[in-house]
Amino acid sequence: QIIHSLLGREYTDSTKYNPLVKICGIRDEQSALVAARNGADFIGMIFVPKSKRFVTVESAKRIVDFVRSECEESKICTTKEDDSKQNDSQSSSNSSNWFRSQSSNLSKRARIRKPLFVGVFLNQTSQEINEVANSVGLDLIQLHGSEEFEFSRELCRPAIKVVHMEEDTNVDDVFERISSGKGLVTAILLDSKKKGSDSSGGTGIPFDWEKAHDINKMIPVFVAGGLTPNNVPVAVEITKPFAVDVSSGCETNGLKDHQKIRRFIFN
């Protein structure tokens, strides 16, 4: 009710909307396990060498193996195998239906094999990406650069594609661009970007959530960019996203803060 009042909206439903949650930028086993034990649906690891959250293949494999083992042993989550490559049976439908179908399938996968491990890449070759995905045991690949949607055809895992949101980004233009990804990528992630910056997201600054709301009404999306345990309830209330994605918002002094991870997931 307080959130509705702050937003100037009438409170009509007490049912809390719960999007899926992705904790990104994980670099160690214990942080990954905290995320998994507290219900994170996705754990993201960054394989971009210039990133301050870069993780090596060896470290990433240890993280995945450790979490899978702990989850199975403690019955925290199931680890039943599933088909890791997306199903194109809906590729003839319109873009909205395609992405709704994919988000539904992804939700089911997350329930079967939770958490799903996502590898984040930035303008890297398909050969490098596939080698990392197979070596680490990734479930999904996130393309966070200027890759075209067609590039996903070369990948061995379903792809999440970033769409960068600047201050003057037009919602209709974004929808048109996303629509071209129908039949190619599994999900879309909206992330903030400073106008004129060479940075590919990861700014820690929110973008206009009303725009995310408008896009999400047409196509289910991940929402990233400046989310924290404190502001995620408002972001979710406004956008009603398929999933929320956090990295720096769950850190203290550049390291994952386990209490912030818990708060983010439960908020």
C-alpha positions, 0 to 999 in steps of 0.5 A: 500500500505504501508503494502504491501511495508513493506511485500515486496509484490506487491499491487494488490487489494484495497479491505480491508479484514475484518475478524470477531473480538473477544474481549476476557477477558471482565469483565465488562458491559461497556467494553462489550458494547463498544465492541458490539457497535463498531462491535465486533462479539464475546465477550469472558469471561474467567471462569478459576479461576486461570486467572487474567481475571476470571469472576464469573457466576453472573458477566458474566450473568449480562454482557450478559443480559446488552449487549443483552438488550442494543443492542435490545433497541438501534437496534445496533444488532439483538438478534434473537434466533438460534439453538445453537448446531452445525449441523453435516450435513457436517460431511461426507465431508473432514476436509477443507470443514467441517471447511469452512462450519462451519465458514460460519455458524458461520458468519451467526450466528454472523450476526443474534445474534451479538455479540456472547458470548464465554466462555473460559475454561481450562481442566474443566469438561463438567458438570461444563462447561455446567452449566456455559454455561446454567446459563450465556447464552453463545453462544459458548464454547472455550476449551483452554487447553489439551482437546481432540476433542472428549470432545466436544461431551459432551458439550451443545454448539458448541466448539472452540478448541485452538491449541497452536503454538510454534516456531518449530510447523510444519504446516503439523502436525497442519493440521493433528491434526486439521483434527481430529476435523472434525465433533466435533468442530466448529472452531479452534483458533491458539494461541502462546505458549512459548516452554517448558512452562506450560502456555496455551496461553495468552502470549501476544506474536505473533507467526509466522503469515506465519504459520497461513497463511498456515494453514488458506489456508486449514482450516479457523482459529481464530488467537490470540497471541500478537495482538494489534491495531497497529499490527493487520492490518499486521497480517490480511494482512499476515494471512487472517484469519476467525477471530482475537482474542485479550485480553491483546492487548486492555488493559492498566494497566491490564484493558480493554481500550475502545479506544484500543478496538475501534481501534482494531475493526476498524483497 
